[in-house]
Amino acid sequence: MCLQSAPISVPCTARHIICHTCCGEMKALLERKCPDCNEEFEDHWKPVKLEKYQQQCNTFFLEAVTQLCFADEEPPSEEVLSKLLSYVTCTSKNMNIFDTGVDPNPVFRSFLLQLMMKSR
């Protein structure tokens, strides 16, 4: 798997993983075979986003924010709080290195909001 973009699963029996960019190229070229096992798919196949991958990105992001922004006694700057609030309100589009967007999961957003409220 290349790491150009977020990983997705193709509809082969083994559920092999490719990146979202490679998937787009495959669909544009009307390719219907898994690049790993060569199993053929149906004509109008759809990739499957990896929910576990998104959950791991969320966990990493929340741990990093907790340690880097809220670990010491001093609250984060207004700029940091504004950026975090944009994730809570889903107005920020790019949260992670693969541009998968902000996870609308209410637990994720609630945790960020709780951290922000404790800091004030």
GIQUIMO-V959678 format. One record per backbone hydrogen bond with DSSP energy under -0.5 kcal/mol. NH is the residue of the N-H (numbers start at 1). CO is the residue of the C=O. E is the energy in kcal/mol with one decimal. If there is no record, write none. Layout:
# GIQUIMO-V959678
((NH:CO:E) (NH:CO:E))
This chain:
# GIQUIMO-V959678
((6:98:-0.7) (8:18:-3.1) (9:48:-2.6) (10:16:-2.5) (12:10:-0.9) (15:12:-1.2) (18:8:-2.4) (20:6:-2.4) (23:19:-2.2) (24:20:-2.2) (25:21:-2.0) (26:22:-2.5) (27:23:-2.6) (28:24:-2.3) (29:25:-1.9) (30:27:-1.0) (31:26:-2.8) (34:39:-2.3) (38:34:-1.9) (41:32:-2.8) (45:42:-0.8) (45:43:-0.6) (48:9:-2.4) (49:47:-0.6) (50:7:-0.8) (51:49:-1.0) (54:50:-1.8) (55:51:-2.5) (56:52:-2.4) (57:53:-2.3) (58:54:-2.4) (59:55:-2.6) (60:56:-2.5) (61:57:-2.7) (62:58:-2.8) (63:59:-2.4) (64:60:-2.7) (65:61:-2.7) (66:62:-2.5) (67:63:-2.4) (68:64:-2.8) (69:65:-2.5) (70:65:-0.8) (70:66:-1.0) (81:77:-2.5) (82:78:-2.4) (83:79:-2.0) (84:80:-2.6) (85:81:-2.4) (86:82:-1.6) (87:83:-1.0) (87:84:-0.6) (88:84:-1.7) (89:85:-2.5) (90:87:-0.5) (91:86:-2.4) (92:86:-1.6) (95:93:-0.6) (99:96:-1.6) (109:105:-2.0) (110:106:-2.7) (111:107:-2.3) (112:108:-1.8) (113:109:-2.2) (114:110:-2.5) (115:111:-2.2) (116:112:-2.2) (117:113:-2.4) (118:114:-2.1) (119:115:-1.2) (120:116:-0.5) (120:117:-0.8))
